[in-house]
Amino acid sequence: MKQSLAIFLVLIFSSLLSATGNKNFEKALRLIKINSDIIIDGNVEEVWGFADSTTNFFQLEPYFNQPTSVKTVAKVLTTDEAIYCLMICYDDKEYIQANAGMHDGYTGDIVSIMLDTFGDKQTAYKFAVNASGVISDSRMLDDARNRDYSWDGIWDAASQIYEWGYVVEIKIPYKSIKYDKDLAEWGVDFDRWRSYNKEDIYWCEYEQSEGQRISKFGKLIFEDFKPTVTGLNLEIYPVGIAKSTYLGDNKYDFDPSAGLDVFYNPSEQLTFLLTANPDFAQVEADPFSFNISRYEDYFSERRPFFTEGNEVFNPAGRQSNSGFYRPLELFYSRRIGKLLPGGEEVPLIFGTKAFGRFNDWEYGGFVSMTAETDYIDDDENLTEPQAYFGSARIKKQILDNSSVGVLMVGKQTKENTYGVIDIDGAFRASDWQLAYQFARSFENSDGDYAASVGFTNMSDNWGNLFRARAIGKNFNIDQIGYVPWKGTLNSVALTGPIWHLNEGAIRSMFLYFGPAVDYEDADLYTDYAGVIGFNMQFRDGWGYEINTDFGKSKDEGIIYNSYSINLSSWFNLSQKWSANAWGGYQHTYNFDREYLAFFSWFGFSAEWKALDILEIGTSYDMFIEGDPEGDVEDITYNARPFFSLTPINNLNFRVYIDNVFVKSTDRMERIIGGFLFSWNFLPKSWIYFAINEFRDRSDQYDANNNLLPNTMHTTNRAAVLKIKYLYYF
């Protein structure tokens, strides 16, 4: 552990010496006010002649800092109520990829505008549009190291394709975003993705090793104008639900119901959300997960109410671009309205949250209530008690581009109180970040401590990575968060050279190596390992990473030589084809079968854009379990093919199948089939129709409680019609 700490301190010192400046300090656009609205149709009206504009774009990929292969023009204007953006993209018409798609689900040629509306150099809005007019919006976090794609705004865009290229017009109402009304300028950048040659170009200049950074945005200067918010800023979603559920023996239960979602922005810096009797039936089932570890599976949150505003409640330092450091998830919303062992879902009666900003402060709160629910587990009748969940968050920006915050999460039932309090933050520059987290759990009067730290520094020619976490053996937040690694201490320190190549087929290479230490109280033993890895990325859209680790481990009283090798690869073969492949081999303890053996896996996914409106794809996984003698114990296969048709933008038909086949039984063990229809007919207004069927080989009993022969049978079948309509004031 002392060795790891020494390496960590050396990495911090070296990173401080390598910090880079802002090349975009002089980049600025004037935001000129006009008195009439612009028709959003993808045509260049005369009014755009009054706008400030730029053609000075920078190529980040595939040839860093080289002139762009095509010309791009960006223009901005404003009225009292909205900001407008025009992107003129010159290109040969035959090279433009214009695919139909859904909100937040697009492919092809894309342009975007990004706005830092608080001037904090940490967060920004991103508004993106593809060549066919499909829109996507998100929040950029942690100086662009992380993304929150759950955010949805109310804005408009349109595109037109011409013989010489395409045009995108964007309208962003001020009342649909939050901002600091006292600022005289915002941070801004523009981006264009050209799918033909995988060219990524920006208005602002960035370092090749870092990628985009909000702290290096250019300036959008208000010309004798400051935005104001008008209107009530109230969004009301009445939700009508009609659900038909299969009960067995060709019997169905028809259950009509209704719900309500409310979004209210009393100011440009505050948002309230309320949900009553929500139903998340349009959400696709979780994919199959194969797990031989001692820890439970993790599933991402997909329910819209819980994903909205998640950025406020997430600890600092999360890195979606690399995935190397991930802070402890102290608030895991899947615990609310969770699935019980018997398959029942705990109903969510209501939920409300509020979040916003005030100067350098960011804050949020969350409260919800779930209903008492009876269920059966191992032939035992049990009851999940009624519960109240709550969370409070406050965070402050410090030192220009850093932050510190406090998070509290709790659950209250009639009998018990569960909770956690956390202090977290991050110190960062454009090319390095140090994130930290300290937490204390409590379960009635009991509790314990946990901490995590992560450091990354990727310069032009060297990379440094470090992470560590320590979790007390009595740190238990299973009722509210996802931290299953009780009584553990682990750390990884990696370093190595980076090569960025300006010519040829190879774009970059990264060779990394270092030690790993892992202590588990369950075994009273410290595992030691060495790690070696190599990452290579090519200019034509594919790359691979291979890594291996080897050392000494102990599980369930057995000390053994542990080793593994992992390989992943990604392919963007053309504008129509993309794929991923992965595999690995590991000598480890199988906690499912309770013995030491080898374990290997192989998988791939592929997507084919057969037409601009049609996408076909599949994923496939194979899990191979060995026995102590080195022979194959069993093989499990999981395939998930899908078919997606989008005849027009924002209207989609999707069919998917998820099946599990086991070699030892030579039969299918589980099948999930689904049909999803979704139509985003107006902003934030949807019609969903879903049919789902679950079939497996779970135990069946006759009327006399006798076990029936094991057969594939329907365990759940449901049809749901859901209508969601936005009233916007």
VEXTI-258005 format. One record per residue: x, y, z of N, C-alpha, C in turn. Coordinates in steps of 0.1 Angstrom, whole numbers, plus 5000, padded with zeros to 4 digits. Example, Ala and Ser with C-alpha at 12.3 -4.5 7.8 and 13.67 -1.06 7.14 Angstrom:
! VEXTI-258005
513249435078512349555078513249675078;512849785071513749895071512950005079;
//
This chain:
! VEXTI-258005
500849885000500050005000500950135000;502050135008502950245008503550274994;503850164987504350174973503350244964;502050204965501050264957500850414960;500950454973500850594977501950674972;503150624972504350694967504150724952;503750614945503450634930502450744928;501350734936500250834935500850974937;501651004947502151134949503051184938;503851094932504651124921503851164909;502751094906501851124895501151264897;500751294909500151424911501151534908;502451524913503451624910503751644895;503851524888504151534874502951594866;501751574871500551624864500551774865;500851824877500851974879501752044870;502851984866503852044857503352044843;502451954839502051934825500752004822;500152084831498852144828499052244816;498052244807498052324795497152444796;497452544788496652664787495452654778;494752774777493552784769493952844756;493852774745494152834732493052914726;491852904733490652964727490253094734;491253154741490953274749490453384740;490853394728490553504719489353474710;488853354711487653314702486353364708;485653444701484453504706483453534694;482153514697481053554688480153644695;479653754688478753844694477253794691;476453794702475053744700474253874698;473853894686473054014682471553984683;470854084688469454064690468654114678;467654034674466754074663465354074669;464354134662463054164668461954074663;462253984654461253884649461853744650;460953644652461253504652461753454638;462553354639463053294627462353164625;461853144613461153014609462252904609;461952794617462952684617462552584607;463252594595462952504584464152454577;465352494581466552454573466852534561;466152644559466452744549467152864554;468052914547468853034551468153154548;467453224557466753344555467653464555;467153574550468053694549468453744562;467653724573467953774586469253714591;469753604586470953544591472153634586;471953724577472953814573473453914584;472553934594472954014605473753944616;473853814615474453734626476053734625;476653734637478053704637478253564634;479353534628479653394623481053364623;481353234622482753184621482853064611;483953054605484352944596485652874601;486152924611487452884616487352754625;487252644619487052514626488352434627;488452354637489652274641489352124640;490252054634490051904633490751834644;489951774652490451694664490851544659;489951484651490151354646489651354631;490151264623491251164626492651224625;492851344619494151394617494251524625;494851514637494851624647495451744641;494751864643495251994640495552014625;494951924616495051944602493852024597;494052084585492852154580491652064578;490452114580489252034578489052004563;488451884560488251844546487051914540;486151974548485052034543484852174551;484152264545483852394551482652384560;482652454571481552464580481352614585;480152664585479852794589478852784601;479152854612478252864624477853004626;476553034628476053164631475053164643;474953274650474153284662473353414662;472153414666471253524668470353504680;469753614685468853594696467653684694;466553644701465353734703465253744718;464153814723463953814737463753684743;463153594736462753464741463653344738;464453354728465153234723466553274717;467453174717468753184710468653094698;469153144687469153074674470553034669;470652924663471952884658471752824643;472652864634472552814621473952744618;473852624613475052554609474952514594;475852574586475952544571477052444569;476752324564477752224563477952184548;479052234542479352204528479852064527;479351994517479751854514479151804501;479751694496479151624484477851554489;476751574483475551514487475651364489;476351294480476451144481477151104494;477951194500478651154512477851174525;476751244524475951284536475151164541;475351124553474551014559473351084567;472151064562470951124568470051014572;470150964585469350854590468150904598;467050844596465850864605466250814619;465550874629465850834642464850884652;465050864665464250904676465051004684;464251084692464951174702465951104710;467151154710468351104717468850964711;468350934699468750814692468950834678;470150874674470450904660471750854656;472050854643473250814637473450904624;474650894618474950974606475651094608;475551194599476251324601475451414611;476251474620475751544631476451674634;475651774638476251904642475651934656;476352024664475852054677476352184681;475652254691476052374698476052344712;477152384720477252364734477352494741;476652504752476552634759476852614774;477852684779478152694793477352824798;476152804803475252914807475452964821;476352904829476652954842478153004843;478852984832480253034832481152964843;480752844846481452764857482552684851;482652664838483752594832483752444835;482552394841482452254845481252194838;480152264836478952204830478452284818;477752214809477252284797476052204792;475252274784474152204776474752174762;474252054757474652014744473351994736;473252064724472052044715472651994702;472251874698472751814686471651774677;471951784664470951754653471651674642;471051574637471751504625471151554612;471651514601471351564588469951544584;469251454590467751434587466851514597;467451584607466651664616466351594629;466951484633466751414646467551494656;466851524668467551604678467951514690;468951564697469451494709469951604718;469651594731470151694741470751624753;471651684760472351624771472951734779;473451694791474251784800475651734800;476651824798478051794799478451824813;479151734819479551744833481051734835;481551774847482951754851483951794840;483751914834484551964824484651874812;483451824808483251734797483751594798;484151554810484551414813483351324814;482151374817480951294819479851354812;478751274809477551314802476351264810;475251344809473951304814472951314803;472651204796471851204785470351194789;470051194802468651194806467951324805;468751434804468151564804467451584790;466251634791465451664779464951814780;465251884770464752024769463652034759;463052154758461952184748462652284739;462952244727463652324717463252264703;463652334693463252304679464452304670;464452224660465452214650464952164637;465552194626465152144613466452144604;466452054594467552034585467052034571;467852064561467652054547468952014540;468751914531469851864524469851924510;470951974505471152034492472251964484;472351994472473451934463474751964469;474952074475476252124480476552094495;475552034502475652004516474352004523;474352044536473152054543473152164553;471952204558471852314567470952274579;471352314591470652284603470352424610;469052444613468652554621468152504635;468552584646468252544659467652664667;466552634674465952734683465852684697;466552754706466552714720465852824729;464652804733463952904742464752914755;464853034760465553064772464952994784;463552984784462852924795462952774795;463652714785463852574786465152534792;466052634795467352604801467452684813;468452654821468852734833470152804830;470252924836471453014833471553114844;472753184844472953294853472653424846;471553484850471053604843471853724844;472853724853473753834855474953834846;475153724839476353704831476153794818;477253844813477253924800477853834789;478353714792478753624782478653474787;478453384778478453244780479653174773;479953054778480952974771480252904759;480852884748480252824736481252744728;480752644721481552574711480552504702;481052474690480352404679481052284675;480352184671480952054667480252004655;481051934646480451874634481151734633;480251634631480751494629480451454614;481451424607481251384593481451234592;480451154591480551014592481250944580;481351014569481950954557483450914560;484151014566485550994569485850994584;484850994592484950994607485751114611;485351224606486051354609485251424620;485951454631485351524642485951664643;485151774640485751904640485051994650;485752094656485252184666485652324662;484852424667485252564666486452584675;486452534687487552554697488652454695;489852484699490952394698491252324711;491552194710491752114722493052034720;493551984732494651894731494251754727;495051694719494751564714494651464725;495351474736495351384747494151394756;493551514756492451544765491051534758;490951574745489651584739488951714744;487651724742486951854745486951884759;487052014763486952064776486152194777;485152194786484352314788485152434792;486152404800487052514805487752584794;487752524781488452584770487452634759;486152654763485252704754485552844750;485052884738485153024734484053104741;483853234737482953324743481753354734;480553354740479353404733478953534741;479253644734479053774741477753834738;476953874748475653934746475854084742;475254114730475454254724474254334729;474454414740473454504745472154434748;472254314754471154224757471454124767;470554094776470653984785469353904785;469353774785468153694785467353704798;466053694796465153684808464153564805;463553514816462653404815461253464815;460453414806459053454805458153334806;456853354810455953244811456053174825;455153084827455053014840456052904841;456552854830457552744830457052624837;455852584834455152474840454852364830;455352244832455152124824454252024831;453151984826452151894832451951774822;452251654827452051534819451051444825;449751454821448851344825449151214817;449151104824449550984818448450884819;447950834808446950734808447550594805;447150494813447750364812446650254811;446750164802445950054801446749924800;446749844810447649724811446849594812;447249504803446649374803447749274807;447549194818448549104823448048964823;448948864818448548724817448648664831;447548594835447548524848447748374847;447848324835447848174833446548114830;446548004824445347934819444548024811;445148094802444448184792443648294799;443948334811443248434819444148564819;443448674818444148804818443448894828;444348984834443849084843444049224836;442849294834442949424827442949534838;443949624837444149714848444349854842;443249934840443450074836443850164848;444750254846445150344856445650474850;445950564859446450694854447550744863;448350834858449450894866449651034862;450551104869450751244866452251274869;452851354859454151404861454151554860;454751624869454751774868456251824869;456551914860457851984860457652134862;458252194871457952344873459352414876;459552514868460752604869460352744874;460252764887459852894892460853004888;462052964886463153064881464052984872;464953064865465853004856466852914863;466852914877467852844884467352734893;466052704892465352604901464352524893;464352384896463352294890462752204900;461452194899460652094908460151984899;460151864904459551744897458651674906;457551624901456651544909456051434900;456051314906455351204899454451134909;453251094904452251024912451750904904;451850794910451450664905452050644891;453350644890454050624878454050484873;454150464860454250324855455350334844;456250234845457450234836457450114827;456250084822456049964814456749974800;456950094795457550114782459050084783;459650064795461050034796461349894792;462349874784462749734780463349664791;463149534791463549444802465149454803;465649434815467049424818467649304810;468849324804469449214797469949104807;470148984801470648874809472048904814;472348864827473648884833474148754838;475448724835476048604840477048634850;476848584862477648634874478148514882;479548504883480148394892480848454904;480748594906481448654917480548644929;481148694940480348694953479448824954;479448904944478749034945477549034936;476449104939475249114932475449184919;474549164909474649234896474249374898;474749454889474349594888473649624875;472449694876471749734864471549884864;471649944852471550084851470050124852;469950244857468550304858468050344845;466850304842466250344829464950424830;464350434842463150504845463250654844;462550714836462750864833462750944845;461850924855461751014866463051014874;463650894876464850884884466050934877;466050924863467250974856467251124855;466051194855466051334854466751404866;467651494862468451564873469451484880;469851364875470751274882472151344884;472451434876473751504877473951564890;472851614897472951684909473351584920;472851464920473051364931474251274929;474851284917476051194915477251254922;478151174928479351224934480251274923;481151364926482151424917483151314912;483551344899484651264894484351144885;483051114883482751004874483251034860;483850934854484450944841483850844831;482850894823482250814813483050784801;484050874799484850864787485950754788;486450734800487450624802486950514811;486050544820485550444829486550394840;487650454841488650414850488250434864;487750554867487350584881485850604881;485250534891483850544893483650554908;483150674913482850684928481850584933;481850564946480850474952479450534950;478550444945477150484942476350474955;476250584962475650584975474050604974;473650654963472250664960471950584947;471450454949471150364938469650364936;469050434927467650454926466850324922;467550224918466950094915466450024928;466850074940466350024953464950074955;464450174948463150234950462250174939;461150114944460250034934460949914929;461749844937462549734933461749614930;462449514923461849384921462149294932;461149224937461249134948461548994943;462048904952462448764948461348694941;460048714945458948654938458548704925;459248814920458848874908457948994909;457449024921456649144923457449264923;456849374919457449504919456849594930;457749654938457249734949456649864942;455349894944454750014938455350144943;455650234935456050374938454750454939;454350504951453150584952453350724947;454450794951454750924946456250954948;456651044941458051094942458151234938;459051314945459251454941460751484943;461251574935462651614936462651764932;463651834937463951974934465451984933;465852064923467352084921467552224914;468652284917468952414911470252464914;470452594912471752654914471552794919;472552844927472552984932474053024932;474453114923475853154922476753034920;477653014929478552894929478052774935;476852774940476252664948475252584939;475252454940474352364934473652284945;472352264944471652194954470552104948;470052004956468951924952468451844964;467151804962466451714972465551624966;465351504972464451404967463751334978;462451304976461551234986460651144978;460451024982459450934976458950834986;457750774983457150674991456750554983;457050434988456650304982455650234991;454850144985453750084992454149954999;453449915009453649775015453249675004;454149565003453949464993454149324999;453249234996453449095000454049014989;454948924993455648844983456048704989;456448614980456848484984458248454980;459048414989460448374987460748244993;461148144985461448014990460247954998;459047964993457847914999457447985012;458148105015457848175027457148305024;455948325031455248455029455948565036;456348675029457048785034456348915030;456749025037456149155034457249255033;457249335022458149445021457349565027;457949625037457149735044457049865036;456049945039456050075034457250155037;457750235028459050295031459050435025;459850525031460050665026461550675023;461850725011463250745007463450905006;464650945009464951085008466451105005;466751214999468151244996468251404995;469451455000469651594999471151614995;471351714986472651734980472951884980;474151924983474652054981476152054977;476452134967477752134961478252274958;479452304959480052434957481252434948;481252524938482452534929483452614937;484752554936485852624942487052624933;487952714935489252714927488952714912;488052784907487752804893487152684886;487752564887487252454880487252324889;487052344902486952234911485652244919;485352144927484152144935484252054947;483352084957483252004969481752004973;481251894978479851874981479551784992;478351784997477851695007476551625002;476451495004475351415000474751335012;473451345014472751255024471651175017;471651045020470650955015470050875027;468750855027468150785038466850705033;466550605041465350525040464750495053;463450525055462750505067461550415066;461550305074460350225075459850235090;458750155092458150165106459150105116;460050015112460949945122462349995121;462850045109464250075108464550205101;465750255103466250375096467650335090;467750365077468950345070469450475063;470750495063471250615056472750625054;473150725048474550755045474750905044;475850955048476251095046477651095039;477851175030479051175021479651315019;480951325019481651445015482451405003;482251474991483051444979483351564972;484251554962484651664954485751624944;486251724937487251704927488051824925;489351814924490351914919490651874905;490651974896490951944882491552054875;492252024865492652114854492252044841;492552094829492052034817492651904815;493951874819494551744816494751654828;494151694840494251604851493051624860;492651524868491551534878491951444890;491751494901491751424914490451434921;489751314922488451304928488551234941;487751274951487751204964486351194970;486251104979484951074985485151004999;484451065009484451005023482950985027;482550875032481150845035481050765049;479950795056479650725068478250675067;478050535069476750475068476150465082;474850445082474150415095472950335093;472750225101471650135101471150135115;470050215118469650245132470850305139;471450235149472550285156473950235151;473950145142475150085137475650165124;476950145121477450205109478950185107;479450245096480950225093481250335083;482550335079483150435070483550365056;483550455046484050415033484750545027;485650515017486350625010486750574997;486950664987487450634974488150754969;489150734960489950844954490250794940;490350884931490750854917491450974911;492550934904493451034898493750994883;493551084874493851064860494651184854;495651154846496451254839496851184826;496351244815496751194801497351314794;498651314792499351414785499551364771;500351444763500651414749501451284748;502351254758503251144756503251044768;502451074779502450984790501150984797;500750874803499450854810499650804824;498950864834499050824848497650804853;497350684859496050654864496250594878;495350634887495350574901493950584906;493650474913492350464920492450374932;491750414943491750334955490350354962;489950244969488850254978488950174990;488350215001488450145014487050145019;486450025022485150005027485049925040;484549985050484549915063483649785062;483949685071483149565070481749585075;481449695082480049725086479449835079;480049875067479449975059478349915050;477149925054476049865048474949965043;474849985030473850075024473049995014;472849865016472149785006470749825004;470149905013468749945012468650075003;469750145001469650274994470750294984;471850214984472950234974473450104969;474450114961475149994955476650004959;476949944970478349924975478349784981;478449684974478449544979479749494985;480849574983482249524986482549555000;481849505010482049535024483349475029;484149545037485349495043486449475032;486649565023487649555013488449685012;489649665007490649775005491349734992;491249824982491949794969492549914963;493549904955494150014948494849964935;494850044925495450024912496250144908;497450134904498250244899498850204886;498550284875499050244862499750374856;500750344848501450444841502050394829;502350484819502950434807502950534796;503750504785503850604774502650604765;502450714759501350734749502050784736;501550734725502050774712500850834703;500950954699499951014690500651024676;500150964666500750964653499951054644;500651144637499951234628499751184614;500451074611500251014597500150864598;499650804587499550664587498150614592;498050474593496750414597496550424612;497550424620497450424634497350564640;496250594648496050724653496750744667;496650644676497350654689497550514695;498550504704498850384712499050424726;498750334735498950354750499350224756;500550214761501050104768501150134783;500450054791500350084806500649964814;501149994826501549884835501549934849;501449844859501549884873500949784882;501049804896500649714906499149724909;498549624915497249624920497249544933;496549594943496449534957494949534961;494549414966493149394970493049314982;492549384993492349315006490849285008;490449165012489049135015489049075029;488149135037488049085051487348945051;486648915041485948785040487048665040;488248695034489248595034490448625042;490448745049491548785057492948775050;492848825037494048805029494148925019;495348955015495649055006496048994992;495349024982495748984968496749084962;497749024956498749114949498749074934;498849174925498849144911499549254903;500149214892500649304882499749324870;499749444865498849464853499649524842;499349464830499949514817498849524807;498849634800497849654790498349734778;497549724767497949794755496649834747;496549964743495450014736495950074723;495250044712495650094699494350134692;494350254686493250314678493650354664;492850314655493150334641492350454635;492750514625492050624619490750584612;490650464607489550424599488350374608;488450404621487250374630487250244638;488350184639488350064647489650074657;489549984667490649984676490449864685;491449844694491449724703492149754716;491849684726492649694739492749554744;494049524749494249394755495049424768;494649354778495349364791495349234798;496349214807496449094815496849134829;496449054839496949064852497248924858;498148924867498648794873499148824887;498948724896499348744910498848634919;498848664932498448564942497048614948;496148514950494848544955494448434965;493348474973492848374982491348394983;490548284981489148284982488648154989;487748164998487248055005488247965011;489348025016490447945022491447885013;491347905000492247854990493147964985;494447944986495448034980495847984967;495848064956496148014943496748124934;497348084923497848184913496648224905;496348354905495348404897495848484885;495148464874495648534862494448554852;494448654844493448674834493948744822;493348734811493648814799492248854793;492248984789490949044784491249114770;490349094761490549154748489249224744;489249344740488049414734488449484721;487449494712487749564700486449624695;486549734687485449804682485649844668;484649834660484749854646483649944640;484050054633483150134625483550114611;483050004605483549964592483150054581;481950114582481450204572480350284578;479750364570478550444575477350354578;477350234573476250144575476550034586;477750004589478149894597478949934610;478649884621479449904633479349774641;480449744649480449624656481449634668;481249544678482149534689482349384692;483549354697483849214700484749214713;484549114721485249104734485448954738;486348934747486548794751487648804762;487748684769488748674780488848534786;489948524793490148394800490648424814;490148354824490448384838490548264846;491648254855491748144865491348204878;490148164883489548234895488648134903;488148184914487148114921485748134916;485048024913483648034909482748024921;482148134925481348144937479948074935;479548064922478248004919478447854921;479547794917479747644918480647614930;481247714936482047694948483247604946;484047644936485347574934486247664925;487547634926488547704918488647644904;488547724894488647674880488847784870;488847754858488947854847487547904843;487548024838486348084833486648164821;485948154810486248234798484948274792;485048374784483848434778484248494764;483248504756483348564742482048624739;482148744732480848814728481148904717;480048944710480149044700478749104698;478749224693477549294689477749354675;476649364667476749424654475449494651;475549604644474449674639474649714625;473549694617473549724602472449824599;472849934594471850034589471549994575;470549894574470249844561469649954551;468850044557468250154550468350274560;468150394555468150514563467050504574;466050414572464950404582464950264589;465850174585465850044591467250004597;467149954609468349904616468149764621;469149674618469049544623470349514631;470249444642471449414649471249304659;472249264666472249154676473449164685;473349114697474449094705474448944709;475648894712475748744715476848734725;476648644735477648614746477648464748;478848424750479148284754479948274766;479448204777480148194789480548044792;481848024793482347884795482947874809;482347774816482747744829483547614830;484747624836485547504837485347434851;485947314852485847254865487247244871;487447194883488847194889489847114881;489347014873490246934865490646994852;490047104849490447174837489547144825;488447064827487547034817486347134817;485647134806484447224805483347174813;482847254823481747224831480347244824;480247364818479047404811479347524802;478447544793478547664784477147724784;477047854786475747934785475848034774;474848024765474748114754473648214756;473848344753472848444753472848524740;471748534734471648614721470448714723;470648834717469648934718469549014705;468848944695468649014682467549124683;467649224674466549324674466349374660;465249424658464749484645464149624648;464649724642464149864645463849934632;462549974631462050054619461650184623;462150294617461750434619461350494606;460050474602459650524589459750674587;459550744598459750894599460350924612;460951044613461651084626460651074637;461151024648460351014661459150924661;459150824652458150724652458950584649;458750494659459650374658458850244662;459150144654458750004658459949924661;459949854672461149774676460649644681;461349534676461149404680462449344686;462449284697463649224703463349094709;464349014710464348884717465548864725;465348814737466548784746466348634750;467248554746467148414749468448354755;468348254764469448194771469348044768;470447984763470547844759471747784768;471547674774472547604782472947474776;474247454775474747334768474447204775;474647204789474447084796473047024795;472047114794470647064793470247054778;471047114769470847114755469447174752;469147284758467747334756467747484760;466747554755466547694759466047694773;466547784781466147804795465347924798;465448024789464748154791464548224777;463348284775463148364763462348484768;462748604764461948724765461748784751;460548804748460248864735459448994737;459749094729459049224731458849294718;457749364718457349454707457149594713;457749694708457649834713457349924702;456250004704455950114695456050244702;456750334697456850464704456750574694;456050684697455750794688455950924696;456950994694457151124700456551234691;455151244693454451324683454551474686;454851514698455151654701456251654712;456851774714457951774724457451714738;458251614743457951554755456551484756;455951464745454651394744454851264736;454351154742454651024736453350934737;453350844727452450724728453350604728;453150514738453850394739452850274738;453150174730452450044731453449934731;453349854741454349744744453649614746;454249514740453849374743455049294747;455049234759456249164764455749024769;456548924766456348794771457548734777;457448674789458548604796458248454796;459148374792459048224792460348164798;460148074808461348004813460947874818;461747804826461547674831461447664846;460847774852460647774866459647664870;459747624883458847514888457347554886;456547444882455147454881454547344889;453347384895452647284903451147274899;450547154900449147134897448247174909;446947154907446047194917446247124931;446947004930447246934943448646964948;449247074943450547114947451647004944;451446934933452446834928453246904917;454646884918455546934909455346884895;455146964885454846924871456246904864;456246834853457446814845458046954840;459346954840460047084836459847114821;459047214819458747264805458947414804;459247454791459247604789457747654789;457447754797456147794799456147954801;455048014799454848154800454748194815;455648274820455548324834454948464835;455048544824454448674824454248714810;453048774807452748834794451948954797;452249064790451649194793451549274781;450449344779450249444769449949584775;450649684771450549814778450349924767;449350014769449150134761449350244771;450250334768450550454776450650574768;449850674772449850804765450350914775;451250994770451851094778451851224770;451151324776451051454768451451574777;452251654771452751774777451851894776;451451954787450952084787452052184792;452352274783453552364786453052504786;453352574798452852704800454052804801;
//
